[in-house]
Amino acid sequence: MKKVYKHTKSRAISALLCACLLTFITGSSYVFAIFRGPAIERFGVDGAMGAYALTNAIAPLPMLIGGFFIDRGKAVWTATCGAFFAALGWGLAAGAQAPGIFVATYGFVGGIGMGLILTSALSNTLRFFPGKRGLIAGIISCINGVAGMIMAPIAQKIIGARGLGATLYTFATIFFIIGIIVALFYRAAPVEGVELCKSNIAPQTQSVQNNDDGAERHVTATQKTPHTDTQLSLEPASTPSKKRKNDEGVEQKIKGVSVTPGRSRKGIRGIIPSFAVLATLDFWLLFLLFTCGAFSGLMVVSNSVGIATGMYGLTSMAAAFYVSLYSIAGTLGRFAFGWISDAIGKTRALQLTFFADACGLAVLTLLPGSALALGVGLFTVGITFGGTIAIMPAFVMDRFGPANQGINYALVFCGFSLAAMLSPKLGAKIGIAHGGDFSTAFYIAMIAAALGFVCASLLGRRAFRHRYRSNSTMTGT
């Protein structure tokens, strides 16, 4: 018997709200720019920046593990464990006395928690809203920026009054409380990624249509689609093999997937098995694109205080304002580009983010000493970084389908982690070596932005060719 998934709108909203709370935890990690000075004084550059880099670099490991369980309906368990790991890591880091202990607790244990949280909040919740993936990803990611905007001045005050240890204890307590709330109210989405419909019953079949990026968009079988649309039935993996006849009367047998005449299984991106995406060119373009898209944002956010004080002569307290400005920009970028990507296509939206990112970096490089230039540059880099973070989860799901989104996004997220390992530490060392001047680091980031633009363009061309071939096949030309 086929499994029928039932979920109400209240379950979807509950999942969305809890996902926002979860990303509040991950967003709090962006206030490391406030921790940076005291952490360097206490643990040295390698200890402080190594812990921050490890937090992001290790994320793919828990994301892969978490994605495995999320794709099997264990999103609540994964999210709760992530919140508790984050609380444990930051709580233990508060009492660390040696650089190695700080890296192991803040970087490793906390990074495990951040990875579990991130994959659960995005991969699970997007399945409730297949028609608005860009917008929902933008809303969830938006809380990342809100968290930084709220927590940066709070962290600055607590550090000034009570020190780094007390600040980390405070954050750990907040994370623990969020973990309890998530355990009680979070909801797991159907693992097939079926659509929430007005009848509150998810259908057993979906159709696949090409969106403006050329990637498949899943719609319910109850929706009316043109006769030429390709129909795809998604069933549990244990479903016996189905038999269909093609146009020439030849019987086709495909396990768990029914394909209409005129299109082969290879042409359906939505059913690529776990880890099989590694053999596709699209995956490696997405990987490199994510690396380039995160490069400048991570470099700037982790060194924003140093940039403000070294290149623009501001005090640490005044620099905290620009950290908040960057967080505001990231918040707006996540929401705005999430909506924009649904409107104009994710490929075009990513091209826009890379172009604007390069412009913002150019402002920071060419106009040192101007407070206005600092504000414009940080705001532009922040809004484009937020846009990239918001677009990528939905982009990956559009390319490879919802069935294995937990694992697929974790694999693509390795590109983000590569940037996390390279850019923050590279920026810090360049700034120290040049007496607080980060211009060289900005030039490197501009090259990364140009490379990201090229990757987005290549993905767009491949999508166009795929759409053209699909249309030609269905029309028989």
N, C-alpha and C positions, 0 to 999 in steps of 0.2 A: 504494500500500500504506500502511495506517495505521502510524504510528510508535508502537511500544510502548516505554514507559520502564521500565527496570529499575534498581532500586537496593536495596541491602541495608540492614539496620538499622545496620550499622557505618558506612555512608556518612552516614546521618542523624545518628548520634551524633557522628561526626567534624565534621560541619557545625555541630552545636550547640555543641561545645566550642570550635571556632574562632570562632564567633559571640560566645561569652562573652569570649574574649580580645580580640576587636575592640571590644566595648563597654567593656572595661577602659580602652581608649584614650579613648573618648568620656567615660567617667566621670571620668577624670583631669582633664578640663577644669573640673570642678566645684570643684577646689581653688583656683580663681582667688580665692576669698575670702582665701586665704593670700597670694597674689601681690599682692592689691589695694594694701596699704599701700606696699610697696617700689616697685610699679609707678607709683603716683600720685606718690611722691617723685621718681622718675626721669623720668617722662613727663608728669606732670600728670593731672588728672581726665579731661579729654577724651581724651588719648592712651590712658590705661589702660582706662577704661570703654568707650571707642570700640572698642578691640581686642577686648574680651570680647563686646560687643554684635555686632560684625561676625562673629565666629566662629559665632554662632547665626543671625544674620540672613542670611548668605550660603548657609546649608546647603541651601535648596531648589534652588539652581542645580546643585551637584554631585549632589544627590539625583535630580533629573530626568535628568541625563546618565547617572548610574549606573543609575537605574531602567530607562532605555532598553536598556542592555546586559544588565542582570540579567534582564529579561523575554525576552532572547534567549540565555540560558544562559551569560553571561559574568560570573557572580558572583565567581569566584575572581580574575579579572583586576581587577574593580572594587574588591574588598576589599584586594588587595595594593597597588594604587595609592593607595588611601585611607590605609593605614598609612604608606606612604613619604612621602606629602604631609604628614601630620601630623608625622612626624619631622623633615622638612625645615623646615617652618614654625616649629616650636618651637626647632630648632637655630639657625636664622638669627635668631630673636627674641632668643636669648641674647646675641648680639653687637650688638644694635641700640643706637644712641646717640641717635637722634632719635625723637620721637613718631610721625611718619609711617612710619618704617621698622618700628617695633614694630607698628603697626596693619596694615601690609602683610604682614608675616611671620606674626605670631601670629594676627592676625584673618583675613586673606585666604587665605594659603597653608594655614595650619592649619585654617581653616574649610572649605576645599575637601576636605581629608583627612577631617575629621569627618563631612561630609555623605556622602561616598562610603562610609565605614565604616558609618554608621547605616543607610542604605538596603540595603546588602548584608547586614548581620547580621540584620535583621528580615525584609525582604521575601523573601529567599532561604530562610532557615531555616524560616519558618512554613509553607512549601509542603510540607515533609516531614511535618508533623503537623497535617493539616486538622481532626482531631477535638479537638485540644487547643490551639487557637491562643492562647487567653487565658493558659493556664498556661505555654506555651513563651515567649510574649512577656514574661511576668512573670519567668521564669528569666533570659532574656537581659538584660532591663532591670535585673534585680536586681544584675547585675555592675557596672552604673553606680554604684550606691550603695556596693558593696563597694570599688570603686576609690577613691572619695572617702574612705571610712572608713580605708583603708590608707594612701593617699598623702598625706592632709592632715597628719598628724603628721610624716611623713618630709619633706615639703616644708618644714614649719615649722623642722625641725632643720637642713636644708641651707641654707635662707635665712639662719638665724641664724649659721651657721658660715662660709658661703662666698658668700652673696649670691644675688640673683635669677638672674644669668647662669648660674652653676653648676647651679642647680636646673633651669632649662630645658634645659640640656645633658643632665642625667641623665634627664629625662623623654623627651627626643628619642631617646636611646639605647635606652630600653625600648621605645618605639614601633617603632623600626627592627627590633629583635629579633622583636617580635610579627609584623611584616610578613613576615619570612622564614618563620616558622612557618606563617602563614596560606597563603603561596604554596605550601608543600609539602603541607599536610594539609587545606585547606578543600575542600569539595565543592559543586558547583552542583546545585540541585534541578531536577526536571523543570519546564519552563516552564508546563505546564498546571496545576500545583498538584495533581497527582493524589495519592491517599492511599497511604501506605506500608502494605502489607498483609503478612500472615503468609507469603504465598508469595514475597515479595520481588519481585513483578512488579506494577507499577501498572496497573490496568485502563484500558481505552480509553474507558469511559463512566462518567458520574457521574449521580446523581440529585440533585435539589434539594428540600430540605425547609425549611420555615419554622422557625426557632428561636424562643426565647421573646422575642426582640426584633423578630420579624417579618422579619428578614433571612434570606437563603438560606443553608443549610448544605449543603455538598457531601459526599455519601457515595458509596461505590463501588457499582457496579452489582451486585456479588455480595451486597450486603446486602439483606435482605428489608424492603420498605417497603409500606405500605398501598396498595391499588389506586388511591386518589385522589391519591397523590403525583405531582407533575409530574416527568417524566423529561427530562433534558437530556443530550445527547451532546456532549462537548467534543472537537473535532478540530482539527488544525493548520489555520492560516489558508489554506493552499494547497489544502485539501480541496475538491473540486468541490461545487457546490450540490446539496442534497438535496431530495427532493420528498416531501411527506406530504399525506394527505387529512384534512380536518377532519370534524366530526360530520355535516355536510351533504353530504359527498362532494366538496367543492371542493378541488382540489389546491393546496397551499401550497409555495412554493419559498423556502428560507432558506439563505443561503450559510454552510456550516460548522457549522450548528446545526440539530438536529432537535428539533422541539417537538411534544408530544403534543396531541391535540385539547383544546379548552377553554381554551387559554391563548395569548396572543399573545406575540410576541418582546419587545414593549415591557414586558411584565410580568416579564421575567427580568432581575434586576439584575446577575446574575453575568456577563453578556456585554456590558456597556456598553463601547464602544471607548475607547481612550486619549483623554484630554482632553474626551470627551463628558460626563464627570461635571460639568464646569464649568457645564453647562446645567441641572443638577438642583438642586432646593432642598436636598436632603439634603447635597450637597457644601458649600454655604455655611453650613448649620447646623453641620456638622462643623468647618469652618474656624473659625467664631466660637467654637465650643465649645473647640477646641484652644487658641485665643488666650487665652480666659478661664482655662482649666485650667492653662496654663503661667505666667500673669501673676504670681501671688503667689509661686510656687516660685522662679522666676528672680530676682525682686526680692529675696527673702529670702536665697537661697544666695549671691548676689553681694555682698550687704551684711551678711552675718551677723556678721562681726567688728565692723563699725561699729555694728550694732544692740546687740551685747553690751557694747561699750565705751561707747557714747554714751548708751543708755537704761538700762543696768543696771550701769554702773560697773566692769566687769570689765577685767582686763589682757588684752593681746593673746594671751599664752600661755594664759590661762584660756579665752579666747574660742575657741581652737583646739579645745577639748573639745566645745564646742557645735556647731562645724562638723562634727566627727565624729558627734555625736549626730544632726544633721540627715541626714548620710549614712546612718547606720544606719536611721533612719526611712524614708528613700527606698528603701533596700534592702528592708525589710519590706513597704513599700507596693507595690512592684513585684511581689513574689512573691505577697503576700496578695490583692491586688486582681486579679491575673491569674487566680488560682484562683477567687476570688469571682465574677468576671465570667462564668466558665464555668458557675457554679452557679446564680446568680440572674438572669443576663442583663446585658449590658453597659450598657444604658440605666439600669437601677436602680443598678448599681455606680457609674456616673458621677454620678448624683444624690447618692449617699452621699458621694462624694469632695468635691463642691462644698459640701455642707452642713457636713462636718467641717472643710473649709478655712476657711470663714467663722468657725466656732467658734474655731479656732486663732488666726486673725488678731484676733478680739475679745479673746482672752486677752492677746496681746501688746500690744494697744492700751490695755486697761483696767487692767492690772496692771504698770506699769513699776517697775523697781527690785527686783522679786522674782526671785531666781534660779530658783525653782521654776516660776514663770510663764513665764520664758524657756525653760526646758527643755520644758514642756508645749506651749507655743505652737510652738516650732521643730519639735518631734517631730510634732505634728499636721499642720502645713503640709508637712513633709517627707514624711509617709506618704501624704498625699493627692496631692501632686505626683508621687510615684513611682507611685501608682495610675493617675493619668491617663496618664502616659507608657507604662505597661504595657498599658492597655486600648486605646488608640487604634489601633495597627497592626492588631490583630485586628478591631476595630470597623470599620475601613475595608475590610478584606478581606471581612467578612461583608456589608457593604452593597453593594459593587461587584464582588465575586468575585475570584478569585486570578489571573486571566489577565493583568491589567495592574497588579498590585499595586505594582510598583516605581514606576511613574509616578503612580498614583492616590495612594499614600501621600505621595509627594514634594509633590504639589499641596496635599494637606490639611496637610502639615507647614509650609507657608507661614504658617499661623496661628500655629504655635509661633515661627517666625522673627519675625513681627510683634511678638509679646510680647517676644522677645529684644531687639528694637530699642528698645522703649519702656520696659519695666519696670526693668531694672537701672540705667540712667542716670537715670530718673525718681526711683527710690528714693534713689540717691546724692545727687542734687541737693537733694531735699527734706531729707535728713538733714543735709547741710552747711548749708542755709539756715536750719534750725531748731536749730542747735547740737547735733546728734546725736539729735534726736527724730524718729522715723520714723512717728509716729502718723498723720499725714496720708496718707502712702503706704499705710499699712495700711487706712485707710478706702476709698481708691480700689480697693485689691485686693479688699476685701469686696464692693464694687459689681460688680467683674468676676466674682466667685464667684457672686453672685446671678444675673447674666446667663447664666453658664454653666449653672446649674441650670435656667433657663428653656429654654435650647437643648436640653438633654438631655431635658426633658419633652416638648418639641415633637417631637423625633425619636422618642420613645416612642409618642406619639399617632399619628404618621404610620405607624410600623411596625404599630401595631394596626389601623389602617384598611386598610393594604396586606394584612395577613393576613386580615382579614374579607372584603375583595373577592376575594382569591384563593380562599378557601374557598367563597364564594358561587358563583364561576365554575365551580369543579370539581364542585360538587354540583348545578349547574344551576338554582339559586334566584335 
